[in-house]
Amino acid sequence: MTKFYEIFRTALHVLVGLTIGYDVTSLTDFNTYSGVDQAVGLVCIGIIVIVVAGFWEWLQSVLFKANFDRVDIIVTGAAGIAGAAIALSWQSDWMFWGLLGASTVFIVRELIHYYKLLRNR
């Protein structure tokens, strides 16, 4: 695996984590909650992102014998918390839709890649 590919994969994990954290926070009007509720919510969003990323990594390891990478899960979870924290301080429609669009493109690309792998078995 080349260094560029490793950096690209990590950047995609960060992008997906930021998207989930930012968009969940934006959709729930999380910024109107009290400080303690926001702190608890950040932890909950982090846990949700880690569970989703963990399931995705596990699924890849089972279906495609890919490496189960715990670092990817932690990076995605940290990015989810960062995305939620950004959304608490700054709400923007273009940020919401931009992150959602970019993540969707990369996730669909990933799904097409894995579909081709499954089809060629």
Backbone as CSV, one residue per row, in Angstrom:
resi,resn,N_x,N_y,N_z,CA_x,CA_y,CA_z,C_x,C_y,C_z
1,MET,0.846,-1.166,0.000,0.000,0.000,0.000,0.900,1.239,0.000
2,THR,0.647,2.155,-0.911,1.474,3.341,-1.008,1.128,4.335,0.097
3,LYS,2.041,5.239,0.343,1.834,6.260,1.381,0.648,7.154,1.010
4,PHE,0.522,7.494,-0.274,-0.601,8.327,-0.712,-1.924,7.646,-0.411
5,TYR,-1.996,6.350,-0.691,-3.231,5.612,-0.461,-3.581,5.583,1.023
6,GLU,-2.585,5.415,1.880,-2.828,5.417,3.322,-3.361,6.765,3.783
7,ILE,-2.763,7.844,3.293,-3.226,9.193,3.651,-4.637,9.422,3.120
8,PHE,-4.909,8.978,1.902,-6.223,9.123,1.287,-7.288,8.369,2.086
9,ARG,-6.985,7.133,2.488,-7.926,6.340,3.288,-8.216,7.011,4.624
10,THR,-7.181,7.508,5.272,-7.370,8.193,6.559,-8.204,9.449,6.363
11,ALA,-7.944,10.183,5.293,-8.736,11.390,5.010,-10.206,11.038,4.774
12,LEU,-10.471,9.924,4.121,-11.861,9.509,3.905,-12.534,9.142,5.224
13,HIS,-11.805,8.487,6.113,-12.364,8.174,7.425,-12.679,9.453,8.199
14,VAL,-11.785,10.420,8.111,-12.033,11.708,8.774,-13.249,12.393,8.158
15,LEU,-13.346,12.387,6.839,-14.480,13.015,6.156,-15.805,12.373,6.563
16,VAL,-15.858,11.063,6.590,-17.094,10.375,6.968,-17.436,10.648,8.431
17,GLY,-16.440,10.620,9.310,-16.683,10.922,10.718,-17.178,12.346,10.923
18,LEU,-16.531,13.308,10.257,-16.982,14.701,10.342,-18.414,14.852,9.854
19,THR,-18.721,14.171,8.757,-20.066,14.262,8.192,-21.114,13.733,9.155
20,ILE,-20.879,12.549,9.698,-21.866,11.971,10.606,-22.036,12.860,11.828
21,GLY,-20.928,13.283,12.428,-21.010,14.130,13.616,-21.685,15.460,13.343
22,TYR,-21.288,16.130,12.265,-21.841,17.442,11.932,-23.317,17.338,11.570
23,ASP,-23.653,16.378,10.730,-25.026,16.283,10.243,-25.997,15.822,11.328
24,VAL,-25.597,14.874,12.166,-26.474,14.449,13.265,-26.715,15.616,14.217
25,THR,-25.661,16.352,14.524,-25.790,17.497,15.419,-26.672,18.578,14.801
26,SER,-26.506,18.833,13.532,-27.318,19.852,12.851,-28.784,19.455,12.789
27,LEU,-29.044,18.196,12.494,-30.431,17.737,12.344,-31.200,17.709,13.661
28,THR,-30.502,17.576,14.774,-31.179,17.437,16.063,-31.279,18.749,16.844
29,ASP,-30.861,19.874,16.264,-30.831,21.163,16.976,-30.078,21.029,18.297
30,PHE,-29.015,20.314,18.239,-28.188,19.996,19.389,-27.616,21.251,20.046
31,ASN,-27.391,22.303,19.246,-26.788,23.522,19.779,-27.716,24.281,20.723
32,THR,-28.995,23.913,20.799,-29.923,24.583,21.708,-29.947,23.934,23.092
33,TYR,-29.250,22.815,23.276,-29.241,22.112,24.555,-28.307,22.814,25.537
34,SER,-28.429,22.471,26.826,-27.550,23.051,27.841,-26.152,22.453,27.719
35,GLY,-25.197,23.037,28.414,-23.802,22.607,28.321,-23.574,21.161,28.704
36,VAL,-24.202,20.695,29.789,-24.035,19.313,30.227,-24.636,18.359,29.200
37,ASP,-25.814,18.705,28.700,-26.459,17.867,27.687,-25.620,17.799,26.412
38,GLN,-24.979,18.902,26.065,-24.119,18.899,24.886,-22.908,17.995,25.091
39,ALA,-22.334,18.020,26.293,-21.182,17.167,26.578,-21.566,15.685,26.494
40,VAL,-22.721,15.347,27.061,-23.205,13.969,26.996,-23.503,13.597,25.539
41,GLY,-24.089,14.511,24.802,-24.402,14.272,23.395,-23.161,14.045,22.554
42,LEU,-22.092,14.800,22.830,-20.841,14.595,22.092,-20.313,13.182,22.309
43,VAL,-20.363,12.719,23.548,-19.915,11.357,23.842,-20.803,10.340,23.126
44,CYS,-22.113,10.575,23.148,-23.045,9.654,22.472,-22.806,9.619,20.971
45,ILE,-22.580,10.775,20.371,-22.297,10.814,18.931,-21.003,10.073,18.637
46,GLY,-19.995,10.264,19.483,-18.739,9.535,19.308,-18.945,8.035,19.364
47,ILE,-19.763,7.587,20.317,-20.041,6.149,20.436,-20.778,5.634,19.200
48,ILE,-21.760,6.401,18.719,-22.513,5.996,17.526,-21.582,5.879,16.325
49,VAL,-20.722,6.860,16.140,-19.802,6.841,14.996,-18.841,5.656,15.114
50,ILE,-18.350,5.388,16.323,-17.433,4.262,16.523,-18.132,2.935,16.234
51,VAL,-19.388,2.798,16.656,-20.132,1.560,16.388,-20.342,1.377,14.881
52,VAL,-20.733,2.445,14.196,-20.945,2.355,12.741,-19.633,2.025,12.028
53,ALA,-18.553,2.719,12.390,-17.257,2.460,11.757,-16.761,1.052,12.087
54,GLY,-16.977,0.619,13.320,-16.575,-0.727,13.712,-17.324,-1.791,12.937
55,PHE,-18.624,-1.580,12.762,-19.420,-2.528,11.980,-18.925,-2.576,10.540
56,TRP,-18.629,-1.419,9.963,-18.150,-1.361,8.584,-16.813,-2.095,8.450
57,GLU,-15.891,-1.856,9.374,-14.596,-2.541,9.333,-14.770,-4.051,9.511
58,TRP,-15.640,-4.439,10.441,-15.885,-5.859,10.670,-16.469,-6.517,9.421
59,LEU,-17.435,-5.836,8.788,-18.071,-6.362,7.588,-17.041,-6.573,6.479
60,GLN,-16.149,-5.610,6.309,-15.105,-5.761,5.300,-14.169,-6.919,5.626
61,SER,-13.865,-7.091,6.907,-12.950,-8.179,7.276,-13.596,-9.547,7.078
62,VAL,-14.906,-9.632,7.290,-15.596,-10.908,7.113,-15.816,-11.213,5.634
63,LEU,-16.336,-10.251,4.899,-16.684,-10.495,3.497,-15.473,-10.553,2.572
64,PHE,-14.468,-9.705,2.835,-13.369,-9.572,1.877,-12.019,-9.937,2.460
65,LYS,-12.022,-10.459,3.686,-10.773,-10.822,4.366,-9.822,-9.631,4.445
66,ALA,-10.401,-8.429,4.577,-9.602,-7.214,4.718,-9.075,-7.117,6.149
67,ASN,-8.077,-6.311,6.330,-7.496,-6.104,7.650,-8.475,-5.319,8.529
68,PHE,-8.765,-5.831,9.716,-9.621,-5.134,10.668,-8.751,-4.094,11.366
69,ASP,-8.921,-2.828,11.000,-8.035,-1.758,11.454,-8.700,-0.942,12.551
70,ARG,-8.263,-1.136,13.787,-8.825,-0.402,14.929,-8.511,1.089,14.846
71,VAL,-7.381,1.432,14.248,-7.002,2.846,14.132,-8.020,3.592,13.280
72,ASP,-8.496,2.981,12.199,-9.516,3.609,11.360,-10.783,3.895,12.163
73,ILE,-11.150,2.979,13.028,-12.348,3.149,13.850,-12.164,4.314,14.809
74,ILE,-11.014,4.384,15.450,-10.752,5.469,16.403,-10.680,6.813,15.691
75,VAL,-10.020,6.855,14.532,-9.919,8.101,13.760,-11.312,8.583,13.341
76,THR,-12.151,7.668,12.875,-13.504,8.033,12.459,-14.320,8.539,13.652
77,GLY,-14.197,7.876,14.799,-14.903,8.313,16.000,-14.460,9.683,16.467
78,ALA,-13.146,9.928,16.457,-12.625,11.241,16.849,-13.109,12.325,15.883
79,ALA,-13.144,12.004,14.604,-13.644,12.966,13.616,-15.135,13.229,13.812
80,GLY,-15.884,12.203,14.210,-17.307,12.394,14.504,-17.525,13.348,15.659
81,ILE,-16.722,13.198,16.706,-16.816,14.124,17.843,-16.418,15.531,17.409
82,ALA,-15.373,15.636,16.589,-14.951,16.949,16.088,-16.037,17.580,15.213
83,GLY,-16.676,16.771,14.370,-17.766,17.288,13.540,-18.925,17.797,14.376
84,ALA,-19.253,17.070,15.441,-20.327,17.509,16.331,-19.938,18.799,17.047
85,ALA,-18.683,18.890,17.470,-18.219,20.102,18.148,-18.244,21.307,17.208
86,ILE,-17.875,21.103,15.953,-17.936,22.190,14.967,-19.375,22.631,14.777
87,ALA,-20.287,21.670,14.691,-21.701,22.009,14.488,-22.281,22.759,15.684
88,LEU,-21.763,22.503,16.872,-22.238,23.229,18.046,-21.891,24.705,17.970
89,SER,-20.767,25.010,17.356,-20.331,26.397,17.302,-20.673,27.095,15.991
90,TRP,-20.973,26.318,14.948,-21.212,26.948,13.643,-22.146,26.084,12.816
91,GLN,-23.317,26.607,12.518,-24.300,25.906,11.685,-24.318,26.553,10.297
92,SER,-24.230,25.720,9.279,-24.217,26.227,7.915,-24.853,25.200,6.987
93,ASP,-25.768,25.668,6.157,-26.399,24.760,5.199,-25.395,24.218,4.182
94,TRP,-24.514,25.082,3.693,-23.564,24.610,2.680,-22.585,23.606,3.280
95,MET,-22.234,23.776,4.552,-21.355,22.801,5.205,-22.083,21.466,5.350
96,PHE,-23.338,21.506,5.768,-24.155,20.301,5.934,-24.230,19.537,4.623
97,TRP,-24.675,20.209,3.561,-24.862,19.542,2.280,-23.544,19.203,1.600
98,GLY,-22.526,20.035,1.781,-21.217,19.754,1.191,-20.586,18.501,1.771
99,LEU,-20.596,18.397,3.113,-20.063,17.192,3.751,-20.870,15.964,3.363
100,LEU,-22.188,16.112,3.368,-23.053,14.988,3.027,-22.814,14.528,1.588
101,GLY,-22.698,15.468,0.661,-22.464,15.129,-0.741,-21.113,14.456,-0.957
102,ALA,-20.071,15.027,-0.367,-18.729,14.456,-0.533,-18.654,13.054,0.069
103,SER,-19.196,12.883,1.258,-19.171,11.560,1.888,-19.976,10.553,1.084
104,THR,-21.118,10.976,0.576,-21.957,10.076,-0.215,-21.213,9.597,-1.458
105,VAL,-20.521,10.504,-2.134,-19.756,10.132,-3.329,-18.714,9.076,-2.982
106,PHE,-17.982,9.288,-1.895,-16.925,8.340,-1.535,-17.491,7.022,-1.024
107,ILE,-18.594,7.065,-0.306,-19.200,5.820,0.177,-19.760,5.016,-0.987
108,VAL,-20.420,5.673,-1.927,-20.945,4.974,-3.106,-19.789,4.378,-3.909
109,ARG,-18.703,5.109,-4.058,-17.528,4.600,-4.758,-17.005,3.340,-4.064
110,GLU,-16.958,3.386,-2.743,-16.501,2.225,-1.963,-17.451,1.040,-2.147
111,LEU,-18.751,1.290,-2.116,-19.725,0.214,-2.289,-19.636,-0.410,-3.676
112,ILE,-19.424,0.407,-4.695,-19.257,-0.120,-6.060,-18.005,-0.985,-6.136
113,HIS,-16.928,-0.542,-5.506,-15.683,-1.315,-5.477,-15.924,-2.682,-4.835
114,TYR,-16.617,-2.706,-3.703,-16.862,-3.978,-3.021,-17.883,-4.837,-3.766
115,TYR,-18.820,-4.216,-4.437,-19.760,-4.971,-5.262,-19.010,-5.706,-6.371
116,LYS,-18.067,-5.024,-7.000,-17.273,-5.658,-8.063,-16.448,-6.806,-7.520
117,LEU,-15.902,-6.631,-6.314,-15.130,-7.712,-5.703,-16.017,-8.930,-5.444
118,LEU,-17.229,-8.691,-4.938,-18.152,-9.795,-4.670,-18.588,-10.486,-5.945
119,ARG,-18.836,-9.699,-6.981,-19.288,-10.249,-8.255,-18.216,-11.111,-8.910
120,ASN,-16.952,-10.761,-8.718,-15.844,-11.485,-9.348,-15.411,-12.713,-8.577
121,ARG,-16.052,-13.034,-7.481,-15.678,-14.221,-6.691,-16.077,-15.480,-7.379
